[in-house]
Amino acid sequence: MKKEEKSGFIYHIVSEQEKQDIQKQAKRLLSEFSEKLEKIKLKEHKAGFESAFNKQGIRKEKDGWRTDADFKDLMMNNAPFAEDNFIIAEKGEWKK
């Protein structure tokens, strides 16, 4: 069994027996998870299950939490790119 290290990870070619063991473990985990999901009880109302969102997809807003007075300044100063009280960030660059 040949093992190589790339980017700090050790990997090897998976044998047929290991593939079967992985499949068995995955099926067992999914089965256990689905059994636990079945035990979860949700509150029902006229329209079906309760949701935090209304029919238009808008949730009811609640009171926000209180932060330190200098929290916003600290966040904006730590952001790599900020402009007009907005933090500028890449969208999905990590997916490529």
Secondary structure, DSSP 8 states (H G I E B T S, - for coil): --EEEETTEEEE---HHHHHHHHHHHHHHHHHHHHHHHT----EETTEE--SB-TTS-B---------TTHHHHHHHHSSSEETTEE---SSGGG-
